[in-house]
Amino acid sequence: MKSVKASELRNLKSGEIETKLSDARDELMKLRFQQVTGQLTDTSRLRILRREIARMETILRELAAAEVVEGEA
């Protein structure tokens, strides 16, 4: 999985972002198991994935907040 930019994520629908988020979490879990068993060679991927997950969660939260604001107006 390649890195995803925030601008690319903002162009997606919330369902698509949630799918990508789920995939990233699965990959992170697999990488953690590899790290524990000593099979992981690229440890920097853990940090990158954690940041991507945080980025996706932030954008989802922004979308939810924007929906609330539109609902009040």
Secondary structure, DSSP 8 states (H G I E B T S, - for coil): -----HHHHHTS-HHHHHHHHHHHHHHHHHHHHHHHHT----THHHHHHHHHHHHHHHHHHHHHHHHHHHHH-
